[in-house]
Amino acid sequence: MAEIRYTTRESVASSLEAKLTARINRVIDEATAAATGAVDGLCHRRFYPELRTMTWDWPNRQSPTPGLLWLDANELISVSTLSSGGTAIASPDYLLRPDDGPPFTRIEINLAGSAAFGGGATSQRDITVAGLFGYRNDEAAAGTTTEALDASETLVDVSDSAAIGIGDLIRVDSERMIVTEKRMLDTGQNTAGSLAEDVTAQTLAVADGTAFTPGETVLVGSERMLIDDIAGNNLIVERGADSTTIAAHAPGLDIYVPRTLVVTRGVLGTTAATHTLGTAAYRFQPPPLVRELATEEAITTVLERVTGLARITGKFSSRLGRQAFGDTEGYGKVSDGRREAVGQGLEALRFDC
């Protein structure tokens, strides 16, 4: 399965002002995956939602109080079914705590009812919880599908390429997918006027401006342009995006936009299914601090890849605590002369997150 990411290739590349070539794409993708793992490790939790079925022994040492099940690292967003000893427990008969969740960290039997944990033949795997596990399930609208999908397709055409990035977790109906790449799709529109080979020529006329979104990248010939604004049927563009060459363009040329998503289907406990034309797509939104930290960690990883990890200045020349001129104060020791080249902002962001 493709790896979950809390930030996207586009977010990291835009901060680095990097030209998106095949080589840098691989470097950034590896960095965003590593950054996501680092954030999970730092915060001791997974922020993305996952449909799972979990079991617990009852009684167990972690939950010695009758009627109280601590979930520990298995934070819960919502419950589909709960049973104990093979007997289903209805939703009015249990409480999800804390009251301001999700995430919920424990399940309590409602003392006003008659339900109870236990009653199975043995204590092993007595309690079963099926539901959506994770920190939270916050989503943002991300356009619609512009084609019907069967359960085997891995190319999904959408209406808005600016709303979804490479690395995003999206949901269509109840199915979740991971976006691993984006490809150009013919919009069906052509240039409605000429465009000079001039960086100051920034008005691209089209037949229907409502078919585009600010933030999208359009491709005309071999030149990419970033849409900054839309005025009627005129796209106000930034020329030569992604370090492409500015060129003159005649009327009637095809306009392409990266709206074909290459996806991994049916992830995080969901199943690949059929979807109709025009189905709404939603993008999972990690908490803002999580997304920001993942982006900055990925940026730092990319910069360290370029410099061979030589981003510490001062008395020691490497992360292992070795001094520059052969003598050492011991493995991993730090001197007063050591300085982090990444600055203190990243460490502050880790603390806040």
TORSEMAR-537105 format. One record per atom (N, C-alpha, C): x, z, y; residue in one letter. Coordinates in pm, whole numbers, padded with zeros to 5 digits, always signed. Each point is the difference from the previous one (the first is absolute). Layout:
<atoms>
XZYA
...
</atoms>
This chain:
<atoms>
+00083+00000-00119M
-00083+00000+00119M
+00087+00000+00124M
-00043-00071+00104A
+00071+00002+00127A
+00001+00141+00057A
+00104+00034+00075E
+00014+00134+00053E
-00086+00020+00125E
-00054+00122+00012I
-00076+00036+00118I
+00096+00015+00118I
-00045-00042+00118R
+00082+00014+00121R
-00086+00055+00112R
+00061+00087+00083Y
-00072+00056+00114Y
+00027-00077+00128Y
+00086-00099-00005T
+00026-00085+00115T
+00015-00143-00050T
+00004-00095+00091T
+00001-00140-00039T
+00130-00069+00041T
+00022-00113-00062R
+00116-00082+00036R
-00004-00038+00147R
-00118-00034+00049E
-00013-00045+00139E
+00033+00112+00098E
-00041+00124-00030S
+00027+00112+00089S
+00149+00026+00013S
+00071-00007-00112V
+00144+00024+00002V
+00072-00115+00069V
-00038-00123-00033A
+00066-00117+00057A
-00018-00008+00151A
-00120+00034+00048S
-00024-00008+00144S
+00084+00103+00075S
+00019+00118-00059S
+00083+00102+00064S
+00147-00043+00003S
+00043-00068-00105L
+00138-00047-00007L
+00020-00133+00070L
-00112-00064+00040E
+00005-00136+00056E
+00075-00093-00095E
-00033+00014-00128A
+00069-00075-00105A
-00072-00131-00030A
+00076-00104-00026K
-00056-00126-00047K
-00036+00016-00147K
-00124-00032-00035L
-00048+00022-00136L
+00044-00115-00092L
+00120+00014-00053T
+00050-00094-00100T
-00022+00062-00137T
+00019-00080-00106A
-00018+00051-00136A
+00094+00117-00027A
+00121-00007+00052R
+00098+00106-00024R
-00042+00130+00069R
-00033-00006+00128I
-00036+00122+00072I
-00133+00055-00051I
-00088-00089-00046N
-00127+00047-00056N
+00023+00093-00119N
+00092-00039-00088R
+00030+00083-00117R
+00057+00135+00042R
+00090-00003+00098V
+00062+00124+00048V
-00106+00093+00059V
-00089-00055+00083I
-00104+00082+00063I
-00097+00052-00104I
-00040-00083-00096D
-00095+00044-00102D
+00057+00115-00083D
+00128-00009-00035E
+00064+00109-00074E
+00005+00127+00086E
+00025-00019+00130A
+00008+00116+00090A
-00135+00067+00018A
-00108-00078+00010T
-00133+00060+00018T
-00043+00074-00126T
+00036-00052-00117A
-00033+00070-00124A
+00078+00131-00009A
+00128-00004+00034A
+00081+00121-00004A
-00049+00102+00103A
-00040-00048+00117A
-00048+00090+00105A
-00127+00070-00043A
-00089-00071-00069T
-00124+00061-00048T
+00030+00111-00101T
+00092-00026-00092G
+00040+00103-00095G
+00063+00120+00069G
+00077-00026+00106A
+00063+00110+00074A
-00104+00086+00070A
-00103-00063+00056V
-00106+00076+00067V
-00077+00085-00101V
-00034-00058-00114D
-00070+00076-00104D
+00083+00121-00044D
+00130-00022-00017G
+00087+00109-00041G
+00012+00107+00107G
+00008-00041+00124L
+00011+00095+00111L
-00125+00086+00012L
-00116-00063-00015C
-00127+00071+00023C
-00061+00056-00128C
+00060-00031-00116H
-00048+00051-00129H
-00145-00037-00026H
-00036-00124+00031R
-00135-00048-00028R
-00001-00151+00008R
-00104-00060-00059R
-00023-00144+00012R
-00118-00019+00094R
+00016-00086+00098F
-00102-00016+00102F
-00104-00106-00036F
+00032-00089-00092Y
-00093-00109-00031Y
-00107+00046-00099Y
-00118-00064+00002P
-00110+00037-00090P
+00014-00066-00136P
-00029+00072-00105E
+00010-00055-00136E
-00113+00054-00087E
-00073-00091-00065L
-00103+00041-00095L
+00068+00046-00129L
-00025+00126-00039R
+00063+00054-00120R
-00096+00095-00070R
+00030+00026-00126T
-00067+00106-00075T
+00107+00101-00041T
-00017+00124+00042M
+00097+00106-00026M
-00064+00108-00086M
+00083+00066-00080T
-00049+00111-00082T
+00084+00125+00025T
-00063+00117-00018W
+00068+00128+00014W
-00041+00090-00116W
+00094+00083-00042D
-00034+00105-00096D
-00084+00107+00070D
-00086+00064-00075W
-00076+00112+00056W
-00028+00105-00108W
+00039+00123+00026P
+00069+00046+00121P
+00147-00042+00000P
+00061+00003+00119N
+00142-00030+00008N
+00068+00096+00096N
+00132-00001-00002R
+00077+00098+00078R
-00007-00030+00150R
-00020-00129+00036Q
-00004-00035+00141Q
-00133+00040+00065Q
-00106+00015-00082S
-00132+00034+00054S
-00056+00122-00073S
+00056+00118+00030P
-00044+00120-00074P
-00137+00051+00043P
-00050-00044+00115T
-00129+00049+00049T
-00114-00075-00067T
-00095+00066-00059P
-00113-00070-00064P
-00074-00089+00101P
-00028-00123-00042G
-00077-00089+00085G
+00078-00065+00111G
+00133+00012+00000L
+00082-00060+00106L
+00113-00081-00062L
-00001-00129+00020L
+00102-00091-00053L
+00088-00049+00113L
+00127+00039-00002W
+00098-00052+00097W
+00050-00136-00048W
+00003-00097+00091L
+00039-00136-00035L
+00149-00024+00016L
+00070+00091+00065D
+00145-00011+00022D
+00034-00133+00067D
+00086-00081-00058A
+00043-00124+00064A
-00104-00111-00008A
-00106+00022-00076N
-00102-00104-00020N
-00112+00014+00102N
+00033-00023+00127E
-00099+00012+00106E
-00113-00099-00022E
-00119+00039+00044L
-00121-00072-00033L
-00072-00045+00127L
-00049-00125-00004I
-00078-00054+00111I
-00149+00009-00029I
-00040-00039-00120S
-00141+00007-00040S
-00008+00008-00152S
-00114+00052-00050V
-00022+00017-00143V
-00109-00096-00046V
+00026-00071-00109S
-00104-00081-00064S
-00072+00082-00106S
+00078+00061-00091T
-00059+00086-00103T
+00090+00120-00023T
-00063+00112-00033L
+00070+00123-00035L
-00065+00056-00126L
+00083+00036-00098S
-00054+00060-00122S
+00095+00108-00049S
-00055+00092-00078S
+00080+00105-00061S
-00056+00030-00138S
+00088+00004-00098G
-00043+00023-00137G
-00094-00108-00050G
+00010-00120+00056G
-00086-00110-00040G
-00136+00000+00067G
-00025+00095+00090T
-00129+00008+00071T
+00018-00042+00144T
-00082-00095+00046A
+00009-00047+00137A
-00045+00110+00096A
+00069+00008+00114I
-00036+00094+00106I
-00048-00082+00119I
-00124+00018+00041A
-00059-00077+00109A
+00060+00042+00134A
-00002-00092+00097S
+00063+00025+00130S
-00053+00124+00073S
-00130+00037-00012P
-00043+00124+00068P
+00060+00126-00062P
+00058-00012-00119D
+00049+00118-00071D
+00149+00026+00022D
+00065-00078+00086Y
+00140+00027+00031Y
+00026-00029+00148Y
+00107+00058+00052L
+00040-00015+00140L
+00142-00055+00005L
+00023-00094+00090L
+00134-00052+00025L
+00058+00075+00120L
+00117+00056-00017R
+00064+00079+00105R
+00136-00058+00036R
+00046+00015+00127P
-00066+00070+00109P
-00118-00080+00058P
-00080+00065+00080D
-00119-00065+00052D
+00032-00115+00094D
+00118+00001+00063D
+00035-00107+00093D
+00078-00114-00068D
+00003+00000-00135G
+00065-00111-00071G
-00082-00127+00012G
+00048-00111-00051P
+00121-00011-00082P
+00128+00007+00082P
+00112+00031-00069P
+00008+00017-00145P
-00054+00136-00045P
-00058+00001-00120F
-00048+00122-00063F
+00107+00049-00098F
+00025+00129+00004T
+00107+00056-00082T
-00051+00088-00113T
-00132+00027-00004R
-00055+00082-00107R
-00149-00028-00018R
-00049+00030-00118I
-00142-00015-00032I
-00052+00138-00041I
-00111+00039+00063E
-00060+00130-00031E
-00139-00020-00061E
-00032+00078-00099I
-00136+00002-00053I
-00092+00065+00104I
-00114-00061+00027N
-00097+00056+00092N
-00068+00120-00067N
+00022+00117+00056L
-00053+00122-00062L
-00152+00008+00005L
-00062-00086+00082A
-00146-00001+00007A
-00063-00073-00119A
+00081-00072-00078G
-00051-00073-00115G
+00037+00068-00130G
-00019-00073-00108S
+00026+00058-00133S
+00118-00065-00071S
+00069-00093+00065A
+00112-00070-00063A
+00121+00091-00011A
+00091-00036-00091A
+00123+00077-00019A
+00105-00089-00062A
+00126+00034+00024F
+00110-00066-00068F
+00017+00064-00138F
+00047-00078-00097G
+00025+00052-00134G
-00109-00043-00096G
+00003+00056-00118G
-00102-00030-00100G
+00040-00105-00101G
+00123-00056+00016G
+00045-00098-00096G
+00054+00064-00127G
+00029-00083-00098A
+00051+00051-00127A
+00136+00067+00018A
+00081-00053+00093T
+00129+00060+00032T
+00016-00003+00152T
+00105+00066+00048S
+00027+00000+00144S
+00066-00129+00046S
+00054-00078-00093Q
+00074-00120+00039Q
-00092-00107+00056Q
+00036-00052+00117R
-00072-00109+00067R
-00150+00027+00006R
-00032+00122+00032D
-00141+00039+00004D
-00073-00061+00119D
+00068-00008+00117I
-00062-00051+00122I
+00044-00144+00023I
-00094-00088+00028T
+00028-00140+00029T
-00059-00036+00136T
+00083-00057+00085V
-00044-00045+00133V
+00032-00148+00013V
-00102-00079+00026A
+00018-00142+00031A
-00037-00019+00147A
+00089-00065+00075G
-00030-00017+00142G
+00112-00071+00072G
-00005+00007+00131L
+00100-00063+00085L
+00099+00108+00044L
+00124-00013-00048F
+00104+00098+00031F
+00090-00054+00111F
+00057+00091+00076G
+00089-00038+00108G
-00024+00085+00122G
+00063-00039+00111Y
-00008+00080+00122Y
-00126-00029+00080Y
-00028-00129+00021R
-00118-00039+00075R
-00024-00149-00023R
-00121-00044+00026N
-00034-00141-00021N
-00046-00061+00132N
+00090-00003+00098D
-00032-00060+00130D
+00026-00150-00006D
-00094-00078+00052E
+00010-00145-00006E
-00037-00062+00135E
+00047-00123+00020A
-00034-00079+00119A
-00048-00137-00045A
-00096-00055+00073A
-00049-00134-00032A
+00113-00101+00014A
+00007-00094-00093A
+00109-00098-00002A
-00053-00140-00029A
-00109-00036+00066G
-00054-00135-00018G
-00083-00013-00127G
-00017-00124-00042T
-00080-00030-00119T
+00072-00103-00086T
-00045-00012-00123T
+00052-00107-00086T
-00064-00131+00044T
+00077-00108-00006T
-00052-00131+00039T
-00015-00091-00122T
-00003+00062-00117E
-00023-00071-00125E
-00056+00098-00101E
-00070-00052-00099A
-00043+00083-00112A
+00118+00020-00094A
+00009+00118-00062L
+00113+00033-00087L
-00048+00030-00141L
+00073-00052-00099D
-00024+00047-00136D
+00098+00113-00029D
-00005+00055-00119A
+00079+00119-00030A
+00147-00028-00027A
+00039-00128-00007S
+00138-00033-00036S
+00082-00052+00117S
-00063-00033+00111E
+00073-00059+00113E
+00092+00102+00065E
+00118-00045+00039T
+00094+00085+00071T
+00026-00049+00142T
-00070-00104+00042L
+00007-00050+00137L
-00136+00021+00064L
-00003+00077+00109V
-00124+00035+00065V
+00003-00051+00144V
-00092-00089+00035D
-00010-00051+00137D
-00087+00094+00082D
+00050+00040+00118V
-00073+00092+00087V
-00016-00059+00139V
-00085+00063+00080S
-00035-00056+00131S
+00096+00041+00110S
+00082+00102-00023D
+00084+00054+00108D
+00134+00044-00057D
+00106-00072+00033S
+00131+00035-00055S
+00067+00111+00077S
-00046+00027+00124A
+00063+00105+00079A
-00040+00139-00048A
-00115+00010-00068A
-00051+00130-00041A
+00068+00054-00124A
+00072-00084-00075I
+00059+00040-00128I
+00147-00040-00003I
+00086+00093-00042G
+00142-00029-00009G
+00050+00003-00143G
+00122-00045-00019I
+00061-00003-00133I
+00042+00142-00036I
-00060+00052-00106G
+00020+00139-00040G
-00126+00082+00015G
-00102-00056+00067D
-00125+00073+00020D
-00078+00015-00130D
-00075+00109-00009L
-00096+00023-00107L
-00137-00035+00055L
-00069-00097-00061I
-00130-00041+00050I
-00107+00022-00107I
-00125+00005+00046R
-00114+00015-00092R
-00102-00108+00029R
-00045-00067-00106V
-00110-00097+00007V
-00104+00047-00101V
-00122+00028+00048D
-00100+00071-00081D
+00065+00129-00049D
+00001+00027-00130S
+00062+00123-00050S
+00141-00022-00054S
+00048-00124+00007E
+00132-00032-00055E
+00109+00015+00106E
+00109+00065-00039R
+00115+00013+00089R
+00110-00097-00043R
+00070-00053+00102M
+00106-00099-00023M
+00118+00034+00092M
+00120-00037-00044I
+00121+00016+00081I
+00045-00139+00045I
+00024-00015+00128V
+00044-00128+00056V
+00151-00011-00014V
+00046-00100-00074T
+00144-00016-00024T
+00061-00117+00076T
-00082-00087+00055E
+00050-00116+00074E
-00115-00064+00075E
+00030-00082+00101K
-00101-00076+00073K
+00046-00146+00009K
-00095-00091-00017R
+00031-00142+00006R
-00088-00070+00103R
+00049-00114+00047M
-00071-00074+00103M
-00126-00066-00057M
-00106+00002+00081L
-00128-00060-00037L
-00044-00091+00114L
-00043-00121-00034D
-00050-00094+00100D
-00130+00054+00059D
-00004+00017+00131T
-00119+00055+00065T
-00113-00102+00012T
+00030-00127-00026G
-00101-00104+00019G
-00008-00047+00145G
+00079+00060+00087Q
+00004-00040+00141Q
+00132-00070+00031Q
-00005-00085+00101N
+00118-00072+00045N
+00027+00033+00146N
+00121-00029+00046T
+00031+00017+00142T
-00090-00091+00081T
-00060+00058+00105A
-00093-00078+00083A
+00065-00057+00124A
+00128+00023+00014G
+00075-00054+00112G
+00148-00003-00034G
+00080-00053+00088S
+00144-00005-00024S
+00066+00129+00046S
+00118+00027-00054L
+00077+00119+00035L
+00145-00041+00019L
+00055+00031+00118A
+00135-00044+00033A
+00105+00083-00073A
+00117-00058-00012E
+00115+00071-00059E
+00062+00089+00107E
-00071+00108+00031D
+00037+00087+00111D
-00052+00140-00029D
+00085+00099+00012V
-00039+00137-00030V
-00109+00049+00093V
-00012-00062+00119T
-00103+00043+00094T
-00134-00069-00025T
-00004-00100-00089A
-00126-00065-00038A
-00066+00087-00105A
-00094+00083+00041Q
-00052+00105-00088Q
-00149-00010-00027Q
-00061-00112+00035T
-00143-00017-00023T
-00022-00104-00108T
-00050+00045-00115L
-00029-00088-00112L
-00151-00019-00008L
-00047-00119+00031A
-00143-00030-00001A
-00047-00026-00143A
-00116+00058-00034V
-00059-00019-00133V
-00148-00031+00016V
-00064-00038-00109A
-00143-00033+00007A
-00086+00124+00012A
+00040+00109-00066D
-00081+00122-00001D
+00091+00122+00002D
+00010+00062+00115G
+00088+00116+00015G
-00048+00122-00075G
-00130+00007-00031T
-00052+00117-00072T
+00047+00005-00144T
+00059-00108-00051A
+00048-00003-00138A
+00138+00065-00014A
+00057+00047+00111F
+00134+00059-00002F
-00007+00143+00054F
+00108+00077-00023T
+00007+00139+00042T
+00134+00027+00067T
+00002+00070+00114P
+00129+00040+00058P
+00083+00077-00102P
+00129-00030-00004G
+00089+00062-00098G
+00029-00089-00119G
-00080-00105-00020E
+00027-00094-00109E
+00114-00094+00039E
+00068-00049-00100T
+00104-00101+00019T
-00054-00133-00047T
+00007-00103+00085V
-00044-00133-00038V
+00122-00088-00023V
-00016-00097-00087L
+00107-00095-00031L
-00047-00140+00035L
+00073-00066+00089V
-00026-00139+00038V
+00130-00076-00021V
-00002-00100-00088G
+00124-00064-00038G
+00089+00102-00070G
+00119+00020+00052S
+00090+00102-00056S
+00019+00117+00095S
-00079+00002+00107E
+00012+00109+00098E
-00110+00104-00021E
+00041+00125-00003R
-00095+00111-00004R
-00022+00053+00141R
-00124+00040+00028M
-00034+00055+00130M
-00086+00124-00021M
+00026+00104+00078L
-00074+00125-00009L
-00111-00001+00105L
-00124+00024-00043I
-00112+00002+00093I
-00002+00133+00074I
+00025-00006+00132D
-00004+00120+00083D
-00140+00027+00054D
-00075-00107+00028D
-00133+00014+00058D
-00078-00128-00026D
-00131+00008+00021I
-00086-00117-00018I
-00092-00010+00120I
-00003-00117+00063A
-00086-00026+00115A
-00088-00119-00034A
-00122+00028-00041G
-00089-00109-00041G
+00055-00071-00122G
+00028-00128+00015N
+00058-00079-00110N
+00148-00026+00022N
+00065+00086+00076N
+00143-00008+00023N
+00070+00123-00058N
+00098-00024-00084L
+00081+00108-00055L
+00121+00020+00090L
+00018+00121+00050I
+00119+00030+00080I
+00106+00050-00096I
+00106-00077-00015V
+00095+00024-00109V
+00140+00028+00050V
+00074+00070-00084E
+00144+00019+00018E
+00070-00103-00086E
+00078-00087+00063R
+00059-00113-00071R
+00120+00043-00085R
+00025-00078-00105G
+00119+00020-00083G
+00004+00133-00071G
-00115+00047-00050A
-00003+00129-00070A
+00082-00008-00129A
+00049+00116-00044D
+00082+00010-00122D
+00122-00091+00006D
+00053-00018+00122S
+00122-00079+00023S
-00016-00147-00039S
-00122-00051-00002T
-00020-00144-00024T
+00032-00076+00128T
+00020-00129-00013T
+00042-00084+00112T
-00119-00051+00078T
+00006+00017+00131I
-00106-00051+00088I
+00004-00152+00000I
-00116-00062-00014A
-00007-00146-00007A
-00122-00049+00077A
-00003-00129+00029A
-00118-00062+00062A
-00103-00030-00109A
-00127+00017+00035H
-00108-00023-00096H
-00107-00087+00062H
-00043-00101-00075A
-00103-00093+00047A
-00138+00051-00040A
-00105-00053+00059P
-00136+00037-00042P
-00026-00044-00144P
-00091+00071-00068G
-00042-00039-00133G
+00083+00052-00114G
+00096+00092+00026L
+00083+00055-00107L
-00071+00117-00069L
+00023+00013-00130D
-00061+00109-00075D
+00054+00135+00047D
-00086+00100+00000I
+00038+00136+00037I
-00015+00089-00123I
+00108+00066-00037Y
+00002+00089-00116Y
+00015+00145+00046Y
-00057+00092-00078V
+00011+00144+00025V
+00024+00067-00136V
+00084+00105-00005P
+00029+00065-00130P
-00115+00089-00048P
-00108-00064-00043R
-00120+00074-00042R
-00020+00000-00152R
+00091-00058-00074T
-00008+00010-00146T
+00086+00117-00046T
-00064+00101-00054L
+00071+00119-00045L
+00036-00013-00147L
+00125+00027-00033V
+00042+00013-00139V
-00015+00147-00036V
-00082+00029-00099V
-00036+00140-00027V
+00021+00037-00146V
+00018+00128-00022T
-00007+00059-00134T
-00140+00058-00014T
-00075-00047-00099R
-00141+00035-00013R
-00021+00131-00076R
-00113+00064+00027G
-00047+00113-00078G
+00097+00115-00013G
+00053+00050+00114V
+00099+00108-00005V
-00067+00135+00023V
+00075+00106-00029L
-00040+00138+00027L
-00132+00037-00066L
-00014-00041-00125G
-00116+00037-00079G
-00120-00091+00016G
+00009-00102+00083T
-00111-00094+00015T
+00019-00119-00092T
-00103-00082-00013T
+00002-00113-00092T
-00020-00130+00077T
+00078-00103-00034A
-00018-00131+00061A
-00141-00051-00032A
-00069-00050+00103A
-00139-00041-00015A
-00025-00127+00080A
-00120-00054-00011T
-00039-00115+00080T
-00051+00048+00136T
+00023-00084+00103H
-00044+00033+00135H
-00057-00125+00066H
-00104+00017+00076T
-00066-00115+00063T
+00067-00036+00132T
-00026-00122+00045L
+00048-00045+00131L
-00055+00091+00109L
+00087+00037+00095G
-00044+00081+00113G
-00004+00149-00026G
+00058+00046-00111T
+00003+00143-00029T
+00099+00070+00095T
-00039+00113+00054A
+00084+00073+00093A
+00125+00054-00071A
+00112-00007+00071A
+00125+00058-00049A
+00037+00119+00087A
+00059+00102-00062Y
+00039+00121+00071Y
+00145+00032-00031Y
+00073+00046+00100R
+00140+00037-00016R
+00013+00152+00002R
+00070+00054-00101F
+00025+00144-00004F
+00092+00040+00114F
-00035+00109+00068Q
+00079+00050+00111Q
+00061+00136-00033Q
+00131+00005-00025P
+00064+00130-00017P
-00010+00078+00131P
+00016+00132-00003P
+00002+00076+00125P
+00105-00060+00095P
-00028+00000+00131P
+00091-00065+00095P
+00145+00046-00010P
+00021+00133-00016L
+00137+00048-00011L
+00068-00051-00126L
-00076-00014-00108V
+00055-00050-00126V
+00043-00146+00017V
-00086-00079+00060R
+00034-00142+00021R
+00121-00014+00091R
+00003+00081+00107E
+00111-00007+00094E
+00131+00041-00068E
-00003+00109-00077L
+00122+00044-00067L
+00046-00103-00102L
-00092-00056-00078A
+00039-00101-00098A
+00064-00120+00068A
-00054-00040+00115T
+00058-00113+00075T
+00141+00032+00047T
+00018+00119+00058E
+00132+00036+00051E
+00101+00021-00112E
-00043+00057-00112E
+00090+00015-00114E
+00044-00137-00052E
-00093-00095-00004A
+00034-00135-00047A
+00096-00068+00096A
-00023+00017+00130I
+00090-00058+00100I
+00141+00054-00018I
+00010+00133-00018T
+00131+00062-00020T
+00068-00051-00126T
-00078-00019-00107T
+00056-00051-00125T
+00055-00141+00019T
-00074-00084+00070V
+00046-00137+00024V
+00128+00001+00082V
+00005+00082+00105L
+00121+00007+00083L
+00118+00053-00079L
-00024+00097-00089E
+00109+00053-00081E
+00046-00103-00103E
-00092-00084-00049R
+00040-00108-00091R
+00098-00094+00070R
-00028-00027+00127V
+00087-00092+00076V
+00137+00061+00024V
+00004+00132+00025T
+00127+00064+00034T
+00068+00065-00120T
-00054-00020-00119G
+00060+00060-00119G
-00007+00151+00001G
-00110+00056+00053L
-00025+00144+00010L
+00095+00069+00096L
+00078-00074+00076A
+00096+00061+00092A
-00068+00031+00133A
-00095+00091-00004R
-00073+00037+00122R
+00018+00148+00033R
+00114+00057-00043I
+00036+00137+00036I
+00134-00007+00072I
+00006+00057+00119T
+00123-00001+00076T
+00056+00140+00008T
+00129+00010+00032G
+00063+00131+00012G
+00108+00021-00103G
+00017+00124-00043K
+00114+00036-00082K
-00006-00060-00140K
-00121-00009-00058F
-00012-00051-00136F
-00037-00146+00003F
+00047-00075-00097S
-00020-00144-00001S
-00107-00045-00099S
-00060+00091-00076S
-00101-00042-00096S
-00097+00113-00025S
-00107-00029-00073R
-00101+00100-00030R
+00051+00105-00099R
+00111-00026-00066L
+00051+00093-00101L
+00090+00108+00059L
+00018-00002+00133G
+00079+00105+00062G
+00149-00025-00002G
+00042-00123-00027R
+00144-00030-00002R
+00046-00030+00143R
+00114+00056+00038Q
+00052-00023+00134Q
+00066-00136+00009Q
+00017-00045+00122A
+00047-00136+00023A
+00145-00020-00043A
+00083+00106+00000F
+00142-00019-00023F
+00048+00064-00128F
-00088+00013-00098G
+00045+00040-00132G
-00021+00146-00033G
+00017+00092+00096D
-00022+00141-00033D
-00149+00029+00007D
-00042+00100-00072T
-00144+00029-00009T
-00023+00149-00001T
-00115+00039+00050E
-00038+00140-00004E
-00095+00026-00116E
-00016-00097-00087G
-00084+00021-00117G
-00119-00093-00002G
-00045-00024-00118Y
-00113-00090-00021Y
-00124+00046+00076Y
-00056-00088+00083G
-00126+00027+00065G
+00007+00094+00119G
+00120+00046+00039K
+00008+00092+00112K
-00010-00074+00133K
-00045+00068+00102V
-00024-00062+00130V
+00082+00072+00105V
+00059-00078+00089S
+00077+00059+00108S
-00076-00010+00130S
+00051+00072+00104D
-00065-00005+00130D
+00013-00138+00065D
+00096-00081-00050G
+00020-00131+00060G
-00092-00107-00055G
-00082+00033-00097R
-00087-00100-00065R
-00121-00028+00086R
-00036-00128+00014R
-00115-00038+00079R
-00082-00104-00075R
-00131+00013+00003E
-00088-00099-00061E
-00022-00114+00098E
+00028-00122-00044A
-00016-00114+00088A
-00146-00037+00021A
-00090+00048-00083V
-00141-00038+00013V
-00070+00078+00110V
+00062+00100+00058G
-00063+00078+00105G
-00090+00108-00058G
-00053+00085+00090Q
-00077+00114-00044Q
-00149-00030-00009Q
-00043-00115+00049G
-00142-00033-00003G
-00054-00010-00141G
+00077-00057-00091L
-00045-00014-00138L
-00016+00135-00067L
+00094+00090+00023E
-00011+00133-00061E
-00119+00076+00056E
-00028-00017+00130A
-00117+00064+00060A
-00129-00056-00060A
-00002-00132-00024L
-00117-00063-00060L
-00023+00050-00143L
+00109+00019-00075R
-00013+00056-00135R
-00061+00140+00006R
+00047+00079+00095F
-00052+00137+00013F
-00148-00002+00035F
-00040-00085+00094D
-00140-00008+00039D
-00089-00045-00117D
+00051-00098-00076C
-00077-00053-00111C
-00017+00105-00108C
</atoms>
